[in-house]
Amino acid sequence: MNEITEIITAPFMETTRLLNNDYVCVSIIGKVYGEYERIEEIQRVTSLNTFRHYYHLKAKDYYACYLLYKDILERKGIERLKTDLINLAVTNNKSKIALLGYGIGDEFCYRHILSDFLTSNGVFTTELTKVDLNVQKAHWSYNIYKDRGHDNLTDEFVGKTLENCNWIFAKTMLKNPHWYTLRSDFGNNEVYLSIVRHIRYFGKDEIFQGILYRVFYVGSYKYWTMPEDLTNESCDLINRKP
């Protein structure tokens, strides 16, 4: 990367200082929201967009955010990423790149995932502010649904109970045919929430259209809940498909 002499990571609040010091400032999460000076000068990298992670981030499900962003980076690939950064440097006639995200201090931030990806692929980066990478890695491994635990139900009980539910075909999602059952139709709120905890605790991680689902397989079906239900208690429906 001869066209680039330095790559650093930093929070958006440092944008003005970095621009004044001849850095190309680059958002690594897509569109930038907030009150930042010279926000219109912040560049973007194609396909590095986290808008579909909104509910994961709101729920502080950083484990999901990490897996999703890492998937974005791996699908993009290091060579395309390097090319994009070089093109930004050449287009702006500068040799220094600043990769920007929201997190301040030890708060979770996607820029540290990107930095780790670049470093592991031989592209050296430094962080402008003081950040403990071990804290960031703890964020990445913290699975909020595992932390909430489960109620020691058996898979057999969960499977039989769900099999006997009233299932409604999702008519508005014909491209992804599936069925759902409503909490209001279940009849026993306590058992329903225990099943939700079971699905979220034991479900396998599956990425679909940029969102991470915990998908629980039992019998002839797979079951999942929606990330926008930020807590188990806010979950009003369970989905399934063969």
Short mmCIF file of the C-alpha atoms (twelve columns), coordinates in Angstrom:
data_MODEL
# 
_entry.id   MODEL 
# 
loop_
_atom_site.group_PDB 
_atom_site.id 
_atom_site.type_symbol 
_atom_site.label_atom_id 
_atom_site.label_alt_id 
_atom_site.label_comp_id 
_atom_site.label_asym_id 
_atom_site.label_seq_id 
_atom_site.Cartn_x 
_atom_site.Cartn_y 
_atom_site.Cartn_z 
_atom_site.pdbx_PDB_model_num 
ATOM 1   C CA . MET A 1   0.000   0.000   0.000  1 
ATOM 2   C CA . ASN A 2   2.626   2.495   -1.154 1 
ATOM 3   C CA . GLU A 3   0.069   5.286   -1.575 1 
ATOM 4   C CA . ILE A 4   -0.746  5.146   2.158  1 
ATOM 5   C CA . THR A 5   1.844   5.966   4.803  1 
ATOM 6   C CA . GLU A 6   -0.375  5.657   7.891  1 
ATOM 7   C CA . ILE A 7   -3.701  4.136   8.954  1 
ATOM 8   C CA . ILE A 8   -5.208  5.001   12.313 1 
ATOM 9   C CA . THR A 9   -8.545  4.343   14.007 1 
ATOM 10  C CA . ALA A 10  -10.421 6.950   16.034 1 
ATOM 11  C CA . PRO A 11  -13.886 8.066   17.216 1 
ATOM 12  C CA . PHE A 12  -15.948 10.456  15.072 1 
ATOM 13  C CA . MET A 13  -15.449 13.209  17.655 1 
ATOM 14  C CA . GLU A 14  -11.838 13.513  16.397 1 
ATOM 15  C CA . THR A 15  -12.898 14.255  12.798 1 
ATOM 16  C CA . THR A 16  -12.015 17.964  12.711 1 
ATOM 17  C CA . ARG A 17  -8.591  17.464  14.284 1 
ATOM 18  C CA . LEU A 18  -7.799  14.649  11.865 1 
ATOM 19  C CA . LEU A 19  -8.945  16.578  8.804  1 
ATOM 20  C CA . ASN A 20  -6.775  19.494  9.911  1 
ATOM 21  C CA . ASN A 21  -3.836  17.087  10.051 1 
ATOM 22  C CA . ASP A 22  -4.298  15.876  6.471  1 
ATOM 23  C CA . TYR A 23  -6.057  12.571  7.118  1 
ATOM 24  C CA . VAL A 24  -8.750  11.170  4.881  1 
ATOM 25  C CA . CYS A 25  -11.533 10.507  7.396  1 
ATOM 26  C CA . VAL A 26  -13.505 7.369   6.612  1 
ATOM 27  C CA . SER A 27  -16.682 6.058   8.212  1 
ATOM 28  C CA . ILE A 28  -16.431 2.299   8.679  1 
ATOM 29  C CA . ILE A 29  -20.124 1.830   9.519  1 
ATOM 30  C CA . GLY A 30  -21.848 3.600   6.604  1 
ATOM 31  C CA . LYS A 31  -23.879 6.776   7.023  1 
ATOM 32  C CA . VAL A 32  -22.852 8.962   9.968  1 
ATOM 33  C CA . TYR A 33  -25.541 10.235  12.342 1 
ATOM 34  C CA . GLY A 34  -24.914 12.932  14.902 1 
ATOM 35  C CA . GLU A 35  -23.619 16.464  15.338 1 
ATOM 36  C CA . TYR A 36  -20.039 16.460  14.084 1 
ATOM 37  C CA . GLU A 37  -18.177 19.368  12.511 1 
ATOM 38  C CA . ARG A 38  -17.296 18.870  8.826  1 
ATOM 39  C CA . ILE A 39  -19.363 15.685  8.760  1 
ATOM 40  C CA . GLU A 40  -19.868 16.197  5.033  1 
ATOM 41  C CA . GLU A 41  -16.142 15.528  4.478  1 
ATOM 42  C CA . ILE A 42  -16.248 12.039  5.959  1 
ATOM 43  C CA . GLN A 43  -15.791 9.396   3.241  1 
ATOM 44  C CA . ARG A 44  -17.252 5.885   3.123  1 
ATOM 45  C CA . VAL A 45  -16.023 2.437   2.129  1 
ATOM 46  C CA . THR A 46  -18.293 0.457   -0.166 1 
ATOM 47  C CA . SER A 47  -20.256 -2.332  1.597  1 
ATOM 48  C CA . LEU A 48  -19.079 -1.470  5.121  1 
ATOM 49  C CA . ASN A 49  -22.560 -0.692  6.386  1 
ATOM 50  C CA . THR A 50  -24.033 -1.690  9.735  1 
ATOM 51  C CA . PHE A 51  -27.562 -0.269  9.473  1 
ATOM 52  C CA . ARG A 52  -29.103 -3.764  9.637  1 
ATOM 53  C CA . HIS A 53  -27.417 -4.327  13.007 1 
ATOM 54  C CA . TYR A 54  -29.594 -1.667  14.630 1 
ATOM 55  C CA . TYR A 55  -31.542 -3.923  17.000 1 
ATOM 56  C CA . HIS A 56  -28.499 -6.019  17.889 1 
ATOM 57  C CA . LEU A 57  -26.622 -2.855  18.808 1 
ATOM 58  C CA . LYS A 58  -29.589 -1.430  20.718 1 
ATOM 59  C CA . ALA A 59  -29.831 -4.661  22.733 1 
ATOM 60  C CA . LYS A 60  -26.059 -4.513  23.390 1 
ATOM 61  C CA . ASP A 61  -25.783 -7.851  21.622 1 
ATOM 62  C CA . TYR A 62  -22.160 -7.188  20.741 1 
ATOM 63  C CA . TYR A 63  -21.501 -10.855 20.025 1 
ATOM 64  C CA . ALA A 64  -23.974 -10.618 17.123 1 
ATOM 65  C CA . CYS A 65  -22.504 -7.286  15.980 1 
ATOM 66  C CA . TYR A 66  -19.021 -8.815  15.937 1 
ATOM 67  C CA . LEU A 67  -20.060 -11.893 13.938 1 
ATOM 68  C CA . LEU A 68  -22.038 -9.800  11.454 1 
ATOM 69  C CA . TYR A 69  -19.287 -7.236  10.885 1 
ATOM 70  C CA . LYS A 70  -16.647 -9.930  10.609 1 
ATOM 71  C CA . ASP A 71  -18.847 -11.628 7.998  1 
ATOM 72  C CA . ILE A 72  -19.050 -8.338  6.054  1 
ATOM 73  C CA . LEU A 73  -15.260 -7.992  6.124  1 
ATOM 74  C CA . GLU A 74  -14.610 -11.583 5.092  1 
ATOM 75  C CA . ARG A 75  -17.071 -11.370 2.200  1 
ATOM 76  C CA . LYS A 76  -15.509 -8.116  1.051  1 
ATOM 77  C CA . GLY A 77  -11.993 -9.521  1.348  1 
ATOM 78  C CA . ILE A 78  -8.716  -7.855  2.270  1 
ATOM 79  C CA . GLU A 79  -7.671  -7.085  -1.317 1 
ATOM 80  C CA . ARG A 80  -10.860 -5.183  -2.180 1 
ATOM 81  C CA . LEU A 81  -10.656 -3.349  1.129  1 
ATOM 82  C CA . LYS A 82  -7.056  -2.332  0.503  1 
ATOM 83  C CA . THR A 83  -7.977  -1.167  -2.988 1 
ATOM 84  C CA . ASP A 84  -10.809 0.985   -1.623 1 
ATOM 85  C CA . LEU A 85  -8.503  2.618   0.932  1 
ATOM 86  C CA . ILE A 86  -5.831  3.286   -1.696 1 
ATOM 87  C CA . ASN A 87  -8.420  4.836   -4.024 1 
ATOM 88  C CA . LEU A 88  -9.613  7.115   -1.213 1 
ATOM 89  C CA . ALA A 89  -6.034  8.253   -0.579 1 
ATOM 90  C CA . VAL A 90  -5.345  8.873   -4.274 1 
ATOM 91  C CA . THR A 91  -8.665  10.633  -4.914 1 
ATOM 92  C CA . ASN A 92  -8.118  12.979  -1.973 1 
ATOM 93  C CA . ASN A 93  -4.388  13.413  -2.733 1 
ATOM 94  C CA . LYS A 94  -3.452  12.377  0.803  1 
ATOM 95  C CA . SER A 95  -1.376  9.566   2.276  1 
ATOM 96  C CA . LYS A 96  -2.961  9.150   5.723  1 
ATOM 97  C CA . ILE A 97  -6.227  7.352   6.491  1 
ATOM 98  C CA . ALA A 98  -8.353  7.620   9.649  1 
ATOM 99  C CA . LEU A 99  -10.977 4.887   10.110 1 
ATOM 100 C CA . LEU A 100 -13.789 6.247   12.275 1 
ATOM 101 C CA . GLY A 101 -16.501 4.720   14.468 1 
ATOM 102 C CA . TYR A 102 -18.755 5.865   17.320 1 
ATOM 103 C CA . GLY A 103 -17.227 4.178   20.368 1 
ATOM 104 C CA . ILE A 104 -15.359 6.298   22.915 1 
ATOM 105 C CA . GLY A 105 -12.806 4.754   25.259 1 
ATOM 106 C CA . ASP A 106 -13.632 1.123   25.967 1 
ATOM 107 C CA . GLU A 107 -17.137 1.289   24.514 1 
ATOM 108 C CA . PHE A 108 -17.864 -1.284  21.834 1 
ATOM 109 C CA . CYS A 109 -16.890 0.000   18.391 1 
ATOM 110 C CA . TYR A 110 -16.745 -1.615  14.958 1 
ATOM 111 C CA . ARG A 111 -13.475 0.149   14.170 1 
ATOM 112 C CA . HIS A 112 -11.623 -2.218  16.502 1 
ATOM 113 C CA . ILE A 113 -13.017 -5.245  14.650 1 
ATOM 114 C CA . LEU A 114 -11.812 -3.682  11.407 1 
ATOM 115 C CA . SER A 115 -8.410  -2.923  12.900 1 
ATOM 116 C CA . ASP A 116 -8.078  -6.525  14.080 1 
ATOM 117 C CA . PHE A 117 -9.035  -7.752  10.590 1 
ATOM 118 C CA . LEU A 118 -6.504  -5.472  8.889  1 
ATOM 119 C CA . THR A 119 -3.715  -6.368  11.316 1 
ATOM 120 C CA . SER A 120 -4.350  -10.100 10.905 1 
ATOM 121 C CA . ASN A 121 -3.961  -9.567  7.154  1 
ATOM 122 C CA . GLY A 122 -0.672  -7.678  7.395  1 
ATOM 123 C CA . VAL A 123 -2.009  -4.105  7.312  1 
ATOM 124 C CA . PHE A 124 -0.736  -2.207  10.363 1 
ATOM 125 C CA . THR A 125 -3.067  0.213   12.153 1 
ATOM 126 C CA . THR A 126 -2.843  2.243   15.355 1 
ATOM 127 C CA . GLU A 127 -5.575  3.667   17.597 1 
ATOM 128 C CA . LEU A 128 -5.555  7.420   18.193 1 
ATOM 129 C CA . THR A 129 -7.108  7.203   21.669 1 
ATOM 130 C CA . LYS A 130 -6.455  4.939   24.637 1 
ATOM 131 C CA . VAL A 131 -8.358  1.670   24.194 1 
ATOM 132 C CA . ASP A 132 -7.956  -1.702  25.902 1 
ATOM 133 C CA . LEU A 133 -8.254  -4.296  23.129 1 
ATOM 134 C CA . ASN A 134 -8.891  -7.011  25.722 1 
ATOM 135 C CA . VAL A 135 -12.064 -5.165  26.727 1 
ATOM 136 C CA . GLN A 136 -13.098 -5.025  23.071 1 
ATOM 137 C CA . LYS A 137 -12.531 -8.766  22.690 1 
ATOM 138 C CA . ALA A 138 -14.648 -9.327  25.795 1 
ATOM 139 C CA . HIS A 139 -17.431 -7.374  24.069 1 
ATOM 140 C CA . TRP A 140 -17.100 -9.602  21.006 1 
ATOM 141 C CA . SER A 141 -17.497 -12.802 23.011 1 
ATOM 142 C CA . TYR A 142 -20.340 -11.594 25.256 1 
ATOM 143 C CA . ASN A 143 -23.472 -13.432 24.143 1 
ATOM 144 C CA . ILE A 144 -26.358 -11.722 25.925 1 
ATOM 145 C CA . TYR A 145 -28.759 -14.637 25.381 1 
ATOM 146 C CA . LYS A 146 -26.315 -17.111 26.909 1 
ATOM 147 C CA . ASP A 147 -25.927 -14.765 29.850 1 
ATOM 148 C CA . ARG A 148 -29.710 -14.731 30.412 1 
ATOM 149 C CA . GLY A 149 -29.676 -18.501 30.797 1 
ATOM 150 C CA . HIS A 150 -32.479 -21.048 30.324 1 
ATOM 151 C CA . ASP A 151 -35.068 -22.892 32.419 1 
ATOM 152 C CA . ASN A 152 -33.843 -26.482 32.063 1 
ATOM 153 C CA . LEU A 153 -36.548 -27.556 29.645 1 
ATOM 154 C CA . THR A 154 -35.867 -30.618 27.524 1 
ATOM 155 C CA . ASP A 155 -35.688 -30.375 23.746 1 
ATOM 156 C CA . GLU A 156 -38.427 -33.014 23.588 1 
ATOM 157 C CA . PHE A 157 -40.779 -30.890 25.727 1 
ATOM 158 C CA . VAL A 158 -40.044 -27.769 23.690 1 
ATOM 159 C CA . GLY A 159 -40.555 -29.613 20.395 1 
ATOM 160 C CA . LYS A 160 -43.859 -31.207 21.420 1 
ATOM 161 C CA . THR A 161 -45.198 -27.979 22.899 1 
ATOM 162 C CA . LEU A 162 -44.359 -25.967 19.804 1 
ATOM 163 C CA . GLU A 163 -45.757 -28.651 17.518 1 
ATOM 164 C CA . ASN A 164 -49.159 -28.230 19.187 1 
ATOM 165 C CA . CYS A 165 -49.259 -24.454 18.791 1 
ATOM 166 C CA . ASN A 166 -51.495 -22.588 16.351 1 
ATOM 167 C CA . TRP A 167 -49.270 -21.671 13.380 1 
ATOM 168 C CA . ILE A 168 -50.140 -18.834 11.008 1 
ATOM 169 C CA . PHE A 169 -48.622 -18.511 7.540  1 
ATOM 170 C CA . ALA A 170 -46.684 -15.239 7.063  1 
ATOM 171 C CA . LYS A 171 -48.568 -14.011 3.988  1 
ATOM 172 C CA . THR A 172 -46.494 -10.845 3.605  1 
ATOM 173 C CA . MET A 173 -43.185 -12.731 3.253  1 
ATOM 174 C CA . LEU A 174 -43.758 -15.046 0.302  1 
ATOM 175 C CA . LYS A 175 -40.062 -14.954 -0.663 1 
ATOM 176 C CA . ASN A 176 -39.213 -16.438 2.723  1 
ATOM 177 C CA . PRO A 177 -42.131 -18.810 3.413  1 
ATOM 178 C CA . HIS A 178 -42.557 -19.490 7.122  1 
ATOM 179 C CA . TRP A 179 -45.140 -19.600 9.885  1 
ATOM 180 C CA . TYR A 180 -45.478 -17.872 13.251 1 
ATOM 181 C CA . THR A 181 -47.304 -18.468 16.521 1 
ATOM 182 C CA . LEU A 182 -48.425 -15.657 18.815 1 
ATOM 183 C CA . ARG A 183 -47.746 -15.327 22.506 1 
ATOM 184 C CA . SER A 184 -51.325 -14.138 22.956 1 
ATOM 185 C CA . ASP A 185 -52.568 -17.507 21.598 1 
ATOM 186 C CA . PHE A 186 -50.177 -19.674 23.597 1 
ATOM 187 C CA . GLY A 187 -52.215 -19.859 26.798 1 
ATOM 188 C CA . ASN A 188 -49.402 -20.040 29.359 1 
ATOM 189 C CA . ASN A 189 -47.186 -16.972 29.530 1 
ATOM 190 C CA . GLU A 190 -44.599 -18.505 31.872 1 
ATOM 191 C CA . VAL A 191 -44.065 -21.587 29.692 1 
ATOM 192 C CA . TYR A 192 -43.995 -19.432 26.563 1 
ATOM 193 C CA . LEU A 193 -41.177 -17.277 27.944 1 
ATOM 194 C CA . SER A 194 -39.282 -20.379 29.072 1 
ATOM 195 C CA . ILE A 195 -39.447 -21.689 25.499 1 
ATOM 196 C CA . VAL A 196 -38.235 -18.321 24.191 1 
ATOM 197 C CA . ARG A 197 -35.258 -18.518 26.549 1 
ATOM 198 C CA . HIS A 198 -34.594 -22.094 25.392 1 
ATOM 199 C CA . ILE A 199 -34.627 -21.105 21.707 1 
ATOM 200 C CA . ARG A 200 -32.347 -18.134 22.271 1 
ATOM 201 C CA . TYR A 201 -29.928 -20.018 24.518 1 
ATOM 202 C CA . PHE A 202 -29.588 -23.233 22.514 1 
ATOM 203 C CA . GLY A 203 -30.228 -21.851 19.022 1 
ATOM 204 C CA . LYS A 204 -27.471 -21.995 16.418 1 
ATOM 205 C CA . ASP A 205 -26.079 -18.738 15.011 1 
ATOM 206 C CA . GLU A 206 -27.397 -18.146 11.493 1 
ATOM 207 C CA . ILE A 207 -26.956 -14.981 9.427  1 
ATOM 208 C CA . PHE A 208 -29.851 -14.110 7.121  1 
ATOM 209 C CA . GLN A 209 -29.969 -10.865 5.125  1 
ATOM 210 C CA . GLY A 210 -27.448 -9.149  7.397  1 
ATOM 211 C CA . ILE A 211 -29.127 -10.118 10.691 1 
ATOM 212 C CA . LEU A 212 -28.044 -12.781 13.196 1 
ATOM 213 C CA . TYR A 213 -30.717 -15.224 14.360 1 
ATOM 214 C CA . ARG A 214 -30.444 -17.920 17.028 1 
ATOM 215 C CA . VAL A 215 -32.146 -20.805 15.263 1 
ATOM 216 C CA . PHE A 216 -33.299 -23.816 17.287 1 
ATOM 217 C CA . TYR A 217 -33.696 -27.146 15.480 1 
ATOM 218 C CA . VAL A 218 -36.068 -29.787 16.843 1 
ATOM 219 C CA . GLY A 219 -38.123 -32.420 15.030 1 
ATOM 220 C CA . SER A 220 -38.847 -31.411 11.441 1 
ATOM 221 C CA . TYR A 221 -38.654 -27.666 12.040 1 
ATOM 222 C CA . LYS A 222 -36.369 -24.823 12.936 1 
ATOM 223 C CA . TYR A 223 -37.588 -22.038 15.231 1 
ATOM 224 C CA . TRP A 224 -36.390 -18.495 15.833 1 
ATOM 225 C CA . THR A 225 -37.352 -15.175 17.433 1 
ATOM 226 C CA . MET A 226 -36.803 -11.610 16.212 1 
ATOM 227 C CA . PRO A 227 -33.832 -9.410  17.240 1 
ATOM 228 C CA . GLU A 228 -36.107 -6.386  17.642 1 
ATOM 229 C CA . ASP A 229 -37.558 -8.117  20.713 1 
ATOM 230 C CA . LEU A 230 -34.728 -6.764  22.824 1 
ATOM 231 C CA . THR A 231 -35.520 -8.828  25.911 1 
ATOM 232 C CA . ASN A 232 -37.008 -12.307 26.220 1 
ATOM 233 C CA . GLU A 233 -40.038 -10.732 27.889 1 
ATOM 234 C CA . SER A 234 -40.705 -8.519  24.855 1 
ATOM 235 C CA . CYS A 235 -40.946 -11.497 22.481 1 
ATOM 236 C CA . ASP A 236 -44.541 -11.789 21.225 1 
ATOM 237 C CA . LEU A 237 -44.094 -14.356 18.463 1 
ATOM 238 C CA . ILE A 238 -42.017 -17.370 17.483 1 
ATOM 239 C CA . ASN A 239 -41.304 -18.231 13.845 1 
ATOM 240 C CA . ARG A 240 -40.785 -21.637 12.243 1 
ATOM 241 C CA . LYS A 241 -40.185 -23.282 8.901  1 
ATOM 242 C CA . PRO A 242 -39.431 -26.883 7.833  1 
# 
